[in-house]
Amino acid sequence: MTQHMTAVAVTGFGDPDVLRPITLPVPEPGPGEVRVRIKAAGVQPFDVAVRRGVGPPAQQARLPQVLGNEFAGVVDAVGPGDAEWAVGDEVLGFALFGSYAEYRLVPAGDIVAKPSAMRWEAAGSFTAGAQTATMAVEALQVRAGETFLVHAGAGAVGTMAIQLARLRGATVIATASQANHDYLRGLGAIAVEYGDGLVERVRAVAPRGVDVVLDAAGIDAVLASIDLGVDRARIGTTTVWDRAAELGILRVTGVRSAARLVGLVDLWSRGLLRTHVRSVHPLVDAAEAHREVETGHGRGRVALVVP
């Protein structure tokens, strides 16, 4: 008899109410696959873009689409021929879609061991922000002695980018609302309030100028960075997909990998990377989690937990 599970899917592009619980068969792993019983999944701006039907993320969706491309859980079944993982292993990993669910299949090479000290909600919301930030810092070639400006520094990508750049020896300036400034300082950044007058405020704390920029906020942040005189080839964005080429800036992208994730988990285990989960929602309340993420003003990550 086929077992069934609950998942949350986009049933049509639109506001958070298009997210609906659906019932699906529990999948069976094939060769090279494992089945993971999900304990937590991250909710990120990528998911929101898919749900809205915006940009490249939505172009890859097939409705009804189960969202979620980062997760943590327990290996529940192992496909034929895989000797790397065993039932009961605690893991975290990544895949394009499918993590807002009780179970998911994943290639055996796309998961890594979860540190026992890492809480489920932190593990489930770790992969996307950490890997995106790493790709950005690498692509922008952030170096020791440089001044790195991170827009939306309190978010998931910004939180990781600040810390990774500091590990490289860069001075980091990060923008956020006043309420998040102590948080940014705790990460080692110089905090600056976003909004009108941003260019002048950045110049005041960086009189010798800014060398490199990561935008995780939007077009206003990109235009402010250009006004600061930063070389456009060293301005990267995770948000302005449609105008990056026109503006001559770098659209941060890349291929996630287990090897990169292992390195990031190691940094976390050694106390060199901090994570912050600001709120946790039950799986079936994914719409509320999306509403929170859409405010754009929170720090760290939002996670879904599966009972």
C-alpha positions as CSV (number, residue, x, y, z in Angstrom):
1,M,0.0,0.0,0.0
2,T,1.4,3.4,-1.1
3,Q,2.2,5.8,1.8
4,H,1.3,9.4,1.4
5,M,2.9,12.6,2.8
6,T,2.0,16.3,3.1
7,A,3.8,18.9,1.1
8,V,3.2,22.6,0.4
9,A,3.0,23.8,-3.2
10,V,2.5,26.9,-5.3
11,T,-0.8,26.2,-6.9
12,G,-0.8,29.4,-9.0
13,F,1.5,32.4,-9.1
14,G,0.4,35.2,-6.7
15,D,0.3,36.2,-3.1
16,P,1.1,33.9,-0.2
17,D,-2.4,32.4,-0.2
18,V,-1.5,30.4,-3.4
19,L,0.6,28.2,-1.1
20,R,-1.5,25.2,-0.3
21,P,-0.9,21.8,1.5
22,I,-1.2,18.9,-0.9
23,T,-0.9,15.2,-0.5
24,L,1.7,13.2,-2.5
25,P,2.9,9.6,-2.5
26,V,6.0,9.1,-0.4
27,P,8.8,8.7,-3.0
28,E,11.0,5.7,-3.3
29,P,14.8,6.2,-3.8
30,G,16.4,4.9,-7.0
31,P,20.1,4.2,-7.7
32,G,22.3,6.9,-6.3
33,E,19.4,8.5,-4.3
34,V,18.5,8.7,-0.7
35,R,15.2,9.6,0.9
36,V,15.3,12.2,3.7
37,R,12.6,12.6,6.3
38,I,12.6,16.4,6.5
39,K,13.0,18.1,9.9
40,A,13.4,21.7,8.7
41,A,13.5,23.7,5.5
42,G,14.6,27.2,4.9
43,V,12.3,29.9,3.4
44,Q,14.2,32.3,1.2
45,P,13.6,35.2,-1.3
46,F,14.2,32.7,-4.1
47,D,11.0,30.8,-2.9
48,V,9.1,34.1,-2.8
49,A,10.1,35.0,-6.4
50,V,8.9,31.6,-7.6
51,R,5.6,32.0,-5.8
52,R,5.1,35.4,-7.3
53,G,6.0,34.2,-10.8
54,V,9.0,36.6,-11.0
55,G,12.2,36.2,-12.9
56,P,14.4,33.2,-13.7
57,P,13.4,31.2,-10.5
58,A,9.7,31.1,-11.6
59,Q,10.7,30.0,-15.1
60,Q,11.9,26.7,-13.7
61,A,8.6,26.0,-11.8
62,R,6.0,23.5,-13.0
63,L,2.7,24.1,-11.2
64,P,1.7,22.8,-8.7
65,Q,5.3,23.3,-7.6
66,V,6.5,22.2,-4.1
67,L,9.0,24.9,-3.0
68,G,12.1,24.8,-0.9
69,N,15.7,24.2,-2.1
70,E,17.4,23.7,1.3
71,F,16.6,21.3,4.0
72,A,17.9,19.2,6.9
73,G,16.6,15.8,8.1
74,V,17.3,12.2,8.7
75,V,18.1,9.6,6.0
76,D,15.0,7.4,5.9
77,A,15.8,5.1,2.9
78,V,18.8,4.5,0.7
79,G,18.6,3.6,-3.0
80,P,20.4,0.6,-4.6
81,G,24.2,0.9,-4.8
82,D,24.7,3.8,-2.3
83,A,27.2,2.9,0.4
84,E,27.9,6.4,1.7
85,W,24.7,7.0,3.7
86,A,22.8,4.8,6.2
87,V,19.3,5.0,7.5
88,G,19.4,7.3,10.6
89,D,22.2,9.6,9.4
90,E,21.4,13.3,10.1
91,V,22.1,15.4,7.0
92,L,21.6,18.8,5.4
93,G,21.5,19.5,1.7
94,F,20.2,21.3,-1.3
95,A,18.0,20.8,-4.4
96,L,16.2,23.1,-6.7
97,F,12.7,22.4,-5.4
98,G,10.8,20.0,-3.2
99,S,11.8,20.7,0.4
100,Y,8.5,22.0,1.8
101,A,7.5,18.4,2.4
102,E,7.6,15.6,4.9
103,Y,10.0,13.5,2.7
104,R,12.1,14.2,-0.3
105,L,14.5,12.4,-2.6
106,V,18.0,13.8,-3.2
107,P,21.1,12.6,-5.0
108,A,23.4,11.0,-2.5
109,G,26.1,13.5,-3.5
110,D,24.0,16.6,-2.6
111,I,23.9,16.1,1.1
112,V,26.5,16.4,3.9
113,A,26.6,15.3,7.5
114,K,24.8,17.6,10.0
115,P,26.9,18.5,13.0
116,S,25.2,17.2,16.1
117,A,25.3,20.6,17.8
118,M,23.6,22.4,14.9
119,R,19.9,22.8,15.6
120,W,17.5,21.5,13.0
121,E,16.1,24.9,12.1
122,A,19.6,26.3,11.6
123,A,20.7,23.3,9.5
124,G,17.6,23.4,7.3
125,S,18.1,27.1,6.5
126,F,21.9,27.1,6.2
127,T,22.7,25.9,2.7
128,A,21.3,28.6,0.4
129,G,22.5,31.7,2.2
130,A,25.9,30.3,3.0
131,Q,26.6,29.0,-0.5
132,T,25.3,32.1,-2.3
133,A,27.5,34.3,-0.1
134,T,30.5,32.1,-0.8
135,M,29.9,32.3,-4.5
136,A,29.6,36.1,-4.3
137,V,32.7,36.6,-2.2
138,E,34.7,34.4,-4.6
139,A,33.3,35.9,-7.8
140,L,33.9,39.4,-6.6
141,Q,37.4,38.5,-5.5
142,V,37.1,40.1,-2.1
143,R,40.7,40.5,-0.7
144,A,42.5,41.4,2.5
145,G,42.7,45.2,3.0
146,E,39.7,46.0,0.8
147,T,36.5,47.7,1.8
148,F,33.5,45.6,1.1
149,L,30.0,47.1,1.1
150,V,27.1,44.6,1.8
151,H,23.6,45.8,1.2
152,A,20.9,44.1,3.3
153,G,23.7,42.9,5.6
154,A,21.3,41.4,8.2
155,G,19.7,39.0,5.8
156,A,20.7,35.4,5.2
157,V,23.2,36.1,2.4
158,G,24.4,39.3,4.0
159,T,25.1,37.6,7.3
160,M,27.3,35.0,5.7
161,A,29.0,37.4,3.3
162,I,30.1,39.7,6.1
163,Q,31.7,36.9,8.0
164,L,33.3,35.3,5.0
165,A,34.8,38.6,3.9
166,R,36.1,39.3,7.4
167,L,37.8,35.9,7.4
168,R,39.6,37.1,4.2
169,G,40.8,40.2,6.0
170,A,38.4,42.7,4.4
171,T,36.8,45.7,6.2
172,V,33.0,45.3,5.8
173,I,30.4,48.0,5.8
174,A,26.8,46.7,5.9
175,T,23.5,48.4,5.4
176,A,20.3,47.6,7.4
177,S,17.6,49.3,9.4
178,Q,18.7,50.9,12.7
179,A,17.2,48.0,14.6
180,N,19.7,45.6,13.1
181,H,22.8,47.6,13.7
182,D,23.9,45.9,16.9
183,Y,23.5,42.6,15.1
184,L,25.8,43.8,12.2
185,R,28.4,45.0,14.6
186,G,28.3,41.6,16.3
187,L,29.3,40.1,13.0
188,G,32.2,42.5,12.6
189,A,30.7,45.0,10.2
190,I,30.4,48.8,10.3
191,A,26.7,49.4,10.3
192,V,25.1,52.0,8.1
193,E,21.4,52.8,7.8
194,Y,19.9,52.3,4.3
195,G,17.5,54.8,2.6
196,D,17.9,58.5,1.6
197,G,21.4,59.8,2.2
198,L,23.0,56.4,2.0
199,V,25.8,57.5,-0.3
200,E,26.9,60.2,2.1
201,R,26.7,57.9,5.1
202,V,28.9,55.4,3.4
203,R,31.4,58.0,2.4
204,A,31.6,59.2,5.9
205,V,32.7,55.8,7.2
206,A,34.8,55.0,4.1
207,P,36.6,58.2,3.2
208,R,39.1,56.3,1.0
209,G,36.2,54.7,-0.9
210,V,34.6,51.3,-1.4
211,D,36.4,48.6,-3.4
212,V,33.7,46.0,-3.9
213,V,29.9,45.7,-3.3
214,L,27.3,42.9,-2.8
215,D,23.7,43.9,-3.3
216,A,21.0,41.7,-1.7
217,A,18.5,44.6,-1.4
218,G,17.5,45.8,-4.9
219,I,17.9,48.5,-7.5
220,D,18.3,51.5,-5.2
221,A,21.3,49.8,-3.5
222,V,22.8,49.1,-6.9
223,L,22.4,52.7,-8.0
224,A,23.8,54.0,-4.8
225,S,26.9,51.7,-5.3
226,I,27.4,53.1,-8.7
227,D,27.1,56.7,-7.3
228,L,29.9,55.7,-4.9
229,G,32.2,55.2,-7.9
230,V,32.7,51.5,-7.4
231,D,34.0,49.7,-10.5
232,R,30.9,48.1,-11.9
233,A,32.7,44.8,-12.6
234,R,33.0,44.5,-8.8
235,I,29.4,45.2,-7.9
236,G,27.5,41.9,-7.6
237,T,23.7,41.5,-7.1
238,T,21.5,38.6,-6.0
239,T,18.3,40.6,-6.7
240,V,18.5,42.7,-9.9
241,W,18.4,39.8,-12.3
242,D,16.8,41.7,-15.2
243,R,19.1,44.7,-15.2
244,A,22.5,43.3,-14.3
245,A,23.7,43.1,-17.9
246,E,22.3,46.6,-18.8
247,L,24.1,48.1,-15.7
248,G,27.3,46.3,-16.3
249,I,27.3,44.6,-12.9
250,L,27.8,41.0,-11.9
251,R,24.7,38.8,-11.4
252,V,25.8,36.4,-8.6
253,T,25.1,32.9,-9.6
254,G,26.8,29.5,-9.6
255,V,26.4,25.8,-9.0
256,R,26.1,24.7,-5.4
257,S,28.2,21.7,-4.4
258,A,28.6,19.4,-1.5
259,A,32.3,20.1,-1.3
260,R,31.6,23.8,-0.8
261,L,29.0,23.0,1.8
262,V,31.3,20.7,3.7
263,G,33.8,23.6,4.0
264,L,31.1,26.0,5.3
265,V,29.8,23.4,7.8
266,D,33.4,23.0,9.0
267,L,33.7,26.8,9.5
268,W,30.4,26.7,11.5
269,S,31.7,23.8,13.6
270,R,34.9,25.7,14.4
271,G,33.0,28.7,15.5
272,L,34.0,30.8,12.6
273,L,30.5,31.2,11.1
274,R,27.4,32.2,13.0
275,T,23.9,31.6,11.9
276,H,20.7,33.2,13.1
277,V,17.2,31.9,12.7
278,R,14.7,34.7,13.6
279,S,11.5,32.6,13.4
280,V,10.2,29.1,12.9
281,H,6.8,28.1,11.4
282,P,5.1,24.8,11.0
283,L,5.2,23.4,7.5
284,V,1.5,24.0,6.9
285,D,2.0,27.7,7.8
286,A,4.4,28.3,4.9
287,A,2.2,31.2,3.7
288,E,2.8,33.0,7.0
289,A,6.5,32.4,6.6
290,H,6.4,33.9,3.1
291,R,4.7,37.0,4.4
292,E,7.4,37.5,7.0
293,V,10.2,37.0,4.4
294,E,8.5,39.5,2.1
295,T,8.8,42.3,4.6
296,G,12.5,42.4,3.8
297,H,13.5,43.8,7.2
298,G,14.3,40.7,9.3
299,R,17.7,39.4,10.3
300,G,18.9,35.9,9.5
301,R,16.7,33.2,8.3
302,V,13.1,31.9,8.5
303,A,12.6,28.2,8.7
304,L,9.7,25.7,8.4
305,V,9.7,22.7,10.7
306,V,8.1,19.4,10.1
307,P,6.7,17.5,13.1
